[in-house]
Amino acid sequence: MARTPKSTAEHLRDGTYNPTRHKDRQDIRLADGAPEKPRGLSPLAGKLWDAVLTGRPAEFQAGCDFAALAGMCRWFSEWHEVMRSAEDETEFKVKYTKLCAASVCWKQFTAAGAKFGLTPADRCKLKAVENMSDVDPLAILEASHN
């Protein structure tokens, strides 16, 4: 599996910036402020949306991140609903089918959640692209050589 490419800010920080190779890059800028919660989220999905964004909107990027976040919240809500309906089921085949559906929902939720730091291990892997307008390349280079 290929490594995730470094942002320009990371190349500058690490001293691996090459003007010939990196000069035309246009890193995605961070979004300003928290996004508006999408319509149609269930109450549970809305609570998860709020919990994920509490104190962290600056880590998110353009609207594509918010679409992924909404999807993650919807998968969590769907998993919760399917699990609740499976708990009340007495017929084995029907319960098994519902638990299989819940397993798919959980897998989708955790896959999306990993991108947002769902678990402590996932949070260790998170890297936000810095807002390039706030980056002082000289300060980064000086800090990396001290």
C-alpha positions as a Markdown table, in Angstrom:
| # | Residue | x | y | z |
|---|---|---|---|---|
| 1 | Met | 0.0 | 0.0 | 0.0 |
| 2 | Ala | 1.3 | 3.4 | -0.9 |
| 3 | Arg | 2.2 | 6.0 | 1.7 |
| 4 | Thr | -0.1 | 9.0 | 2.2 |
| 5 | Pro | 1.6 | 12.0 | 0.4 |
| 6 | Lys | 3.0 | 14.7 | 2.6 |
| 7 | Ser | 1.6 | 18.2 | 2.5 |
| 8 | Thr | 3.8 | 21.1 | 1.4 |
| 9 | Ala | 3.9 | 22.2 | 5.0 |
| 10 | Glu | 5.2 | 18.8 | 6.1 |
| 11 | His | 7.9 | 18.8 | 3.4 |
| 12 | Leu | 9.0 | 22.3 | 4.6 |
| 13 | Arg | 9.0 | 21.2 | 8.3 |
| 14 | Asp | 10.9 | 18.0 | 7.5 |
| 15 | Gly | 13.4 | 19.6 | 5.2 |
| 16 | Thr | 12.3 | 17.5 | 2.2 |
| 17 | Tyr | 10.8 | 20.4 | 0.2 |
| 18 | Asn | 12.1 | 20.4 | -3.4 |
| 19 | Pro | 11.1 | 23.5 | -5.4 |
| 20 | Thr | 11.4 | 21.6 | -8.6 |
| 21 | Arg | 9.1 | 18.8 | -7.6 |
| 22 | His | 6.7 | 20.6 | -5.1 |
| 23 | Lys | 6.4 | 24.2 | -6.5 |
| 24 | Asp | 3.1 | 23.7 | -8.3 |
| 25 | Arg | 1.3 | 21.9 | -5.5 |
| 26 | Gln | -1.9 | 23.3 | -4.2 |
| 27 | Asp | -2.6 | 21.9 | -0.8 |
| 28 | Ile | -6.2 | 22.0 | 0.4 |
| 29 | Arg | -6.9 | 24.8 | 2.7 |
| 30 | Leu | -8.6 | 24.3 | 6.0 |
| 31 | Ala | -12.2 | 25.3 | 6.4 |
| 32 | Asp | -13.0 | 28.3 | 8.5 |
| 33 | Gly | -15.3 | 27.5 | 11.4 |
| 34 | Ala | -17.6 | 24.6 | 12.1 |
| 35 | Pro | -19.9 | 23.5 | 9.2 |
| 36 | Glu | -23.6 | 23.6 | 9.3 |
| 37 | Lys | -25.1 | 20.2 | 10.4 |
| 38 | Pro | -26.7 | 18.5 | 7.4 |
| 39 | Arg | -30.4 | 18.1 | 7.3 |
| 40 | Gly | -31.8 | 14.7 | 7.6 |
| 41 | Leu | -29.5 | 13.4 | 10.3 |
| 42 | Ser | -31.2 | 11.3 | 12.9 |
| 43 | Pro | -31.0 | 12.7 | 16.5 |
| 44 | Leu | -28.3 | 10.1 | 17.3 |
| 45 | Ala | -26.3 | 10.9 | 14.1 |
| 46 | Gly | -26.7 | 14.6 | 15.0 |
| 47 | Lys | -25.3 | 14.0 | 18.5 |
| 48 | Leu | -22.3 | 12.2 | 17.0 |
| 49 | Trp | -21.8 | 15.1 | 14.6 |
| 50 | Asp | -21.7 | 17.5 | 17.4 |
| 51 | Ala | -19.4 | 15.3 | 19.5 |
| 52 | Val | -16.8 | 14.9 | 16.7 |
| 53 | Leu | -16.8 | 18.6 | 15.9 |
| 54 | Thr | -16.6 | 19.9 | 19.5 |
| 55 | Gly | -13.4 | 21.8 | 19.7 |
| 56 | Arg | -12.0 | 20.4 | 16.4 |
| 57 | Pro | -13.4 | 22.3 | 13.3 |
| 58 | Ala | -10.0 | 23.7 | 12.5 |
| 59 | Glu | -8.7 | 20.2 | 11.8 |
| 60 | Phe | -11.2 | 19.7 | 9.0 |
| 61 | Gln | -10.7 | 20.7 | 5.5 |
| 62 | Ala | -13.1 | 21.6 | 2.7 |
| 63 | Gly | -16.7 | 20.3 | 2.3 |
| 64 | Cys | -15.5 | 16.9 | 1.3 |
| 65 | Asp | -14.6 | 16.2 | 4.9 |
| 66 | Phe | -18.0 | 17.2 | 6.1 |
| 67 | Ala | -19.7 | 14.9 | 3.6 |
| 68 | Ala | -17.5 | 12.0 | 5.0 |
| 69 | Leu | -18.4 | 13.0 | 8.5 |
| 70 | Ala | -22.1 | 13.0 | 7.7 |
| 71 | Gly | -21.7 | 9.6 | 6.2 |
| 72 | Met | -20.0 | 8.3 | 9.3 |
| 73 | Cys | -22.7 | 9.7 | 11.5 |
| 74 | Arg | -25.4 | 8.1 | 9.4 |
| 75 | Trp | -23.7 | 4.7 | 9.5 |
| 76 | Phe | -23.5 | 4.9 | 13.3 |
| 77 | Ser | -27.2 | 5.7 | 13.5 |
| 78 | Glu | -28.1 | 2.9 | 11.1 |
| 79 | Trp | -26.0 | 0.4 | 13.2 |
| 80 | His | -27.8 | 1.5 | 16.3 |
| 81 | Glu | -31.2 | 1.0 | 14.8 |
| 82 | Val | -30.4 | -2.4 | 13.3 |
| 83 | Met | -28.9 | -3.6 | 16.7 |
| 84 | Arg | -32.0 | -2.4 | 18.5 |
| 85 | Ser | -34.3 | -4.3 | 16.2 |
| 86 | Ala | -32.1 | -7.4 | 16.4 |
| 87 | Glu | -32.3 | -7.4 | 20.2 |
| 88 | Asp | -36.1 | -7.8 | 20.1 |
| 89 | Glu | -35.9 | -10.6 | 17.5 |
| 90 | Thr | -36.6 | -14.2 | 18.6 |
| 91 | Glu | -36.4 | -16.0 | 15.3 |
| 92 | Phe | -32.9 | -17.1 | 14.7 |
| 93 | Lys | -32.7 | -16.6 | 10.9 |
| 94 | Val | -34.1 | -13.1 | 11.1 |
| 95 | Lys | -31.9 | -12.2 | 14.1 |
| 96 | Tyr | -28.9 | -13.5 | 12.2 |
| 97 | Thr | -29.7 | -11.5 | 9.1 |
| 98 | Lys | -30.1 | -8.3 | 11.2 |
| 99 | Leu | -26.8 | -9.0 | 13.0 |
| 100 | Cys | -25.1 | -9.4 | 9.6 |
| 101 | Ala | -26.6 | -6.1 | 8.5 |
| 102 | Ala | -25.4 | -4.5 | 11.8 |
| 103 | Ser | -21.9 | -5.9 | 11.1 |
| 104 | Val | -21.8 | -4.2 | 7.7 |
| 105 | Cys | -23.0 | -0.9 | 9.3 |
| 106 | Trp | -20.4 | -1.2 | 12.0 |
| 107 | Lys | -17.6 | -1.9 | 9.5 |
| 108 | Gln | -18.6 | 1.1 | 7.4 |
| 109 | Phe | -18.8 | 3.3 | 10.5 |
| 110 | Thr | -15.4 | 2.3 | 11.9 |
| 111 | Ala | -13.8 | 2.6 | 8.5 |
| 112 | Ala | -15.1 | 6.2 | 8.2 |
| 113 | Gly | -14.4 | 6.8 | 11.9 |
| 114 | Ala | -10.7 | 5.9 | 11.5 |
| 115 | Lys | -10.4 | 9.0 | 9.3 |
| 116 | Phe | -11.7 | 11.2 | 12.1 |
| 117 | Gly | -9.7 | 9.6 | 14.9 |
| 118 | Leu | -12.5 | 7.4 | 16.4 |
| 119 | Thr | -10.1 | 5.3 | 18.5 |
| 120 | Pro | -6.8 | 6.3 | 20.3 |
| 121 | Ala | -4.8 | 4.3 | 17.7 |
| 122 | Asp | -6.7 | 6.2 | 14.9 |
| 123 | Arg | -6.0 | 9.6 | 16.5 |
| 124 | Cys | -2.2 | 8.8 | 16.5 |
| 125 | Lys | -2.4 | 8.5 | 12.7 |
| 126 | Leu | -4.3 | 11.8 | 12.1 |
| 127 | Lys | -2.5 | 14.6 | 10.3 |
| 128 | Ala | -4.2 | 17.8 | 9.3 |
| 129 | Val | -3.0 | 19.8 | 6.4 |
| 130 | Glu | -1.9 | 23.2 | 7.7 |
| 131 | Asn | -3.4 | 26.3 | 6.3 |
| 132 | Met | -0.6 | 27.4 | 4.0 |
| 133 | Ser | -1.4 | 31.1 | 4.4 |
| 134 | Asp | -0.3 | 30.7 | 8.1 |
| 135 | Val | 2.9 | 28.8 | 7.3 |
| 136 | Asp | 6.2 | 30.7 | 7.4 |
| 137 | Pro | 8.6 | 28.5 | 5.5 |
| 138 | Leu | 11.7 | 30.2 | 6.9 |
| 139 | Ala | 10.6 | 29.7 | 10.5 |
| 140 | Ile | 9.9 | 26.0 | 9.7 |
| 141 | Leu | 13.3 | 25.6 | 8.1 |
| 142 | Glu | 15.1 | 27.4 | 10.9 |
| 143 | Ala | 13.3 | 25.3 | 13.6 |
| 144 | Ser | 14.2 | 22.1 | 11.8 |
| 145 | His | 17.9 | 23.0 | 11.7 |
| 146 | Asn | 18.2 | 24.0 | 15.4 |
